[in-house]
């Protein structure tokens, strides 16, 4: 079981690095427009609440999370020129994501969710009154 958990943690770290590499490549001026469009599509699909296959369908619902998104990331990485990809990968390797930066990131996400919930509640209260 520990072996499986370690493997999943390693894959999660690799995915985190690939996503950050994509982010840096998206901002890079030498990245072609079509690669930027694919990166934008993949990230918006990954963070979108809408799925091609709804998650409530057993097994099939998780296919998009476990297959489509990683395949899209792989495809986007292949569209980025090698020199840009190498430069972005080197920048990711040079950066160390510390516990402090993770906490700050979590805090930002939590604050965004809190703001959205407050806005949603305000809209509901305004509609009811």
Residue frames relative to the residue before (quaternion, step in Angstrom):
aa qw qx qy qz dx dy dz
X 1.0000 0.0000 0.0000 0.0000 0.00 0.00 0.00
X 0.6454 0.5156 -0.3238 0.4613 3.59 0.98 -0.83
X 0.6198 0.5551 -0.3332 0.4435 3.56 1.09 -0.74
X 0.6538 0.5120 -0.2928 0.4741 3.54 1.01 -0.90
X 0.6547 0.5082 -0.3030 0.4704 3.57 0.96 -0.88
X 0.6453 0.5133 -0.3173 0.4685 3.58 0.97 -0.84
X 0.6444 0.5205 -0.3130 0.4646 3.57 1.01 -0.82
X 0.6590 0.4978 -0.3067 0.4731 3.59 0.97 -0.83
X 0.6366 0.5177 -0.3306 0.4663 3.58 1.00 -0.77
X 0.6492 0.5145 -0.3157 0.4627 3.58 0.97 -0.83
X 0.6562 0.4973 -0.3086 0.4764 3.59 0.99 -0.81
X 0.6309 0.5228 -0.3305 0.4685 3.59 1.05 -0.72
X 0.6458 0.5039 -0.3192 0.4765 3.60 1.00 -0.78
X 0.6393 0.5142 -0.3210 0.4731 3.59 0.99 -0.80
X 0.6476 0.5106 -0.3136 0.4708 3.58 0.95 -0.85
X 0.6302 0.5325 -0.3236 0.4632 3.57 1.01 -0.83
X 0.6639 0.4945 -0.3008 0.4734 3.59 0.95 -0.85
X 0.6549 0.5087 -0.3152 0.4615 3.59 0.96 -0.85
X 0.6519 0.5100 -0.3189 0.4618 3.57 0.96 -0.81
X 0.6693 0.4781 -0.3086 0.4778 3.57 0.95 -0.78
X 0.5961 0.5439 -0.3509 0.4750 3.58 1.13 -0.64
X 0.6408 0.5119 -0.3181 0.4755 3.59 0.99 -0.84
X 0.6303 0.5375 -0.3312 0.4518 3.58 0.97 -0.84
X 0.6838 0.4731 -0.2847 0.4770 3.58 0.87 -0.94
X 0.6447 0.5145 -0.3183 0.4673 3.58 1.03 -0.78
X 0.6091 0.5555 -0.3462 0.4479 3.58 1.07 -0.74
X 0.7095 0.4484 -0.2494 0.4831 3.58 1.01 -0.82
X 0.5606 0.6304 -0.3801 0.3793 3.60 1.22 -0.43
X 0.4779 -0.7103 0.4368 0.2761 3.62 -0.81 0.95
X 0.6821 0.4973 -0.2966 0.4467 3.62 1.13 -0.49
X 0.5000 0.6342 -0.4410 0.3916 3.60 1.24 -0.04
X 0.4658 -0.6965 0.4648 0.2860 3.61 -0.78 0.98
X 0.6321 -0.5687 0.3750 0.3693 3.56 -1.15 0.65
X 0.6590 0.5183 -0.3256 0.4371 3.62 0.97 -0.80
X 0.6195 0.5118 -0.3452 0.4849 3.60 1.11 -0.60
X 0.6353 0.5202 -0.3278 0.4672 3.58 1.03 -0.78
X 0.6384 0.5232 -0.3296 0.4582 3.60 1.01 -0.74
X 0.6500 0.5007 -0.3154 0.4768 3.60 0.96 -0.83
X 0.6303 0.5219 -0.3319 0.4693 3.61 0.96 -0.83
X 0.6631 0.5060 -0.3005 0.4626 3.57 0.93 -0.91
X 0.6552 0.5116 -0.3094 0.4619 3.59 0.95 -0.86
X 0.6788 0.4969 -0.2968 0.4519 3.58 0.87 -0.94
X 0.6984 0.4623 -0.2924 0.4615 3.57 0.81 -0.92
X 0.6543 0.4902 -0.3331 0.4696 3.59 0.96 -0.71
X 0.6364 0.5058 -0.3352 0.4761 3.61 1.04 -0.66
X 0.6474 0.5323 -0.3226 0.4398 3.58 0.97 -0.84
X 0.7600 0.3660 -0.2007 0.4982 3.58 0.99 -0.80
X 0.5188 0.6452 -0.4100 0.3828 3.56 1.29 -0.08
X 0.4623 -0.6741 0.4926 0.2987 3.59 -1.06 0.67
X 0.6314 0.5163 -0.3316 0.4742 3.60 1.26 -0.26
X 0.1191 -0.7888 0.6016 0.0417 3.56 -0.97 0.90
X 0.5805 -0.5490 0.4542 0.3941 3.55 -1.23 0.38
X 0.7585 0.1544 -0.0708 0.6292 3.53 1.06 -0.87
X 0.4220 -0.7261 0.4699 0.2718 3.64 -0.49 1.10
X 0.5578 -0.6547 0.4155 0.2959 3.56 -1.03 0.89
X 0.6243 0.5637 -0.3611 0.4027 3.61 1.09 -0.48
X 0.5554 0.5524 -0.4095 0.4677 3.61 1.25 -0.10
X 0.4544 -0.7177 0.4461 0.2818 3.62 -0.54 1.14
X 0.8541 0.1083 -0.1633 0.4818 3.52 -1.12 0.93
X 0.7165 0.4392 -0.2703 0.4698 3.61 0.65 -1.03
X 0.6250 0.5804 -0.3318 0.4029 3.56 1.07 -0.72
X 0.7069 0.4388 -0.2645 0.4877 3.58 1.14 -0.51
X 0.4339 0.7189 -0.4542 0.2977 3.59 1.27 -0.12
X 0.6608 0.5075 -0.3337 0.4410 3.59 0.89 -0.83
X 0.6693 0.4926 -0.3096 0.4621 3.59 1.02 -0.70
X 0.7654 0.3860 -0.2026 0.4734 3.58 0.97 -0.76
X 0.7805 0.3059 -0.1765 0.5158 3.61 1.15 -0.43
X 0.7203 0.4745 -0.2790 0.4221 3.57 0.65 -1.11
X 0.6933 0.4771 -0.2927 0.4540 3.59 0.81 -0.93
X 0.6782 0.4597 -0.3236 0.4733 3.67 0.80 -0.80
X 0.6282 0.5159 -0.3441 0.4698 3.61 1.05 -0.68
X 0.6399 0.5226 -0.3211 0.4630 3.58 1.04 -0.75
X 0.6323 0.5200 -0.3248 0.4736 3.55 1.01 -0.81
X 0.6517 0.5165 -0.3073 0.4628 3.56 0.94 -0.90
X 0.6461 0.5187 -0.3092 0.4669 3.58 0.99 -0.88
X 0.6632 0.5058 -0.3050 0.4597 3.59 0.91 -0.92
X 0.6423 0.5247 -0.3254 0.4541 3.59 0.98 -0.81
X 0.6520 0.5136 -0.3144 0.4608 3.60 1.10 -0.67
X 0.6574 0.5221 -0.3110 0.4456 3.61 1.15 -0.54
X 0.6103 0.5569 -0.3468 0.4440 3.56 1.22 -0.43
X 0.5157 -0.6435 0.4575 0.3326 3.64 -0.87 0.88
X 0.6176 -0.6068 0.3641 0.3431 3.54 -1.04 0.87
X 0.6627 0.5049 -0.3298 0.4440 3.60 0.89 -0.82
X 0.6437 0.5037 -0.3205 0.4787 3.61 1.03 -0.74
X 0.6594 0.5141 -0.3021 0.4577 3.56 0.94 -0.95
X 0.6478 0.5132 -0.3149 0.4666 3.60 0.97 -0.85
X 0.6592 0.5100 -0.3080 0.4587 3.57 0.93 -0.90
X 0.6810 0.4787 -0.2895 0.4726 3.58 0.92 -0.91
X 0.6359 0.5224 -0.3252 0.4657 3.60 1.00 -0.78
X 0.6454 0.5159 -0.3165 0.4660 3.58 0.99 -0.81
X 0.6403 0.5163 -0.3248 0.4668 3.57 1.03 -0.78
X 0.6407 0.5129 -0.3238 0.4707 3.59 1.03 -0.78
X 0.6599 0.5054 -0.3111 0.4608 3.58 0.93 -0.86
X 0.6566 0.5196 -0.3102 0.4501 3.58 1.04 -0.76
X 0.6732 0.4609 -0.2915 0.4995 3.56 1.16 -0.57
X 0.1757 -0.7499 0.6265 0.1194 3.53 -1.01 0.76
X 0.2739 -0.7394 0.5894 0.1759 3.56 -0.77 1.03
X 0.1808 -0.8173 0.5431 0.0667 3.53 -0.37 1.26
X 0.6811 -0.4708 0.3647 0.4260 3.53 -1.30 0.19
X 0.6253 0.5496 -0.3344 0.4417 3.56 1.08 -0.76
X 0.6871 0.4658 -0.2988 0.4708 3.60 0.87 -0.87
X 0.6035 0.5366 -0.3599 0.4673 3.61 1.09 -0.57
X 0.6515 0.5123 -0.3130 0.4638 3.58 0.98 -0.86
X 0.6427 0.5086 -0.3244 0.4723 3.57 0.98 -0.81
X 0.6450 0.5177 -0.3146 0.4658 3.58 0.97 -0.82
X 0.6528 0.5031 -0.3096 0.4743 3.57 0.97 -0.86
X 0.6422 0.5280 -0.3188 0.4553 3.56 0.98 -0.83
X 0.6401 0.5182 -0.3219 0.4671 3.59 0.98 -0.81
X 0.6652 0.4932 -0.3021 0.4723 3.59 0.90 -0.91
X 0.6558 0.5079 -0.3143 0.4617 3.59 0.93 -0.84
X 0.6517 0.5064 -0.3138 0.4695 3.58 0.99 -0.80
X 0.6268 0.5218 -0.3365 0.4707 3.60 1.05 -0.71
X 0.6523 0.4995 -0.3112 0.4776 3.60 0.95 -0.85
X 0.6425 0.5220 -0.3197 0.4610 3.58 0.95 -0.84
X 0.6494 0.5099 -0.3109 0.4708 3.58 0.98 -0.84
X 0.6568 0.4999 -0.3138 0.4693 3.60 0.97 -0.82
X 0.6452 0.5092 -0.3241 0.4684 3.61 0.98 -0.79
X 0.6490 0.5092 -0.3189 0.4667 3.60 0.95 -0.84
X 0.6455 0.5115 -0.3148 0.4718 3.58 0.98 -0.83
X 0.6462 0.5204 -0.3070 0.4662 3.57 0.96 -0.89
X 0.6704 0.4913 -0.2941 0.4718 3.60 0.92 -0.90
X 0.6268 0.5316 -0.3330 0.4622 3.57 1.03 -0.77
X 0.6435 0.5167 -0.3175 0.4670 3.59 0.96 -0.86
X 0.6634 0.5021 -0.3069 0.4621 3.58 0.91 -0.88
X 0.6509 0.5058 -0.3154 0.4701 3.59 0.93 -0.89
X 0.6528 0.5139 -0.3146 0.4591 3.61 0.94 -0.86
X 0.6629 0.5012 -0.3062 0.4644 3.59 1.02 -0.75
X 0.6861 0.4900 -0.2774 0.4606 3.57 1.03 -0.76
X 0.7300 0.4162 -0.2406 0.4858 3.59 1.07 -0.64
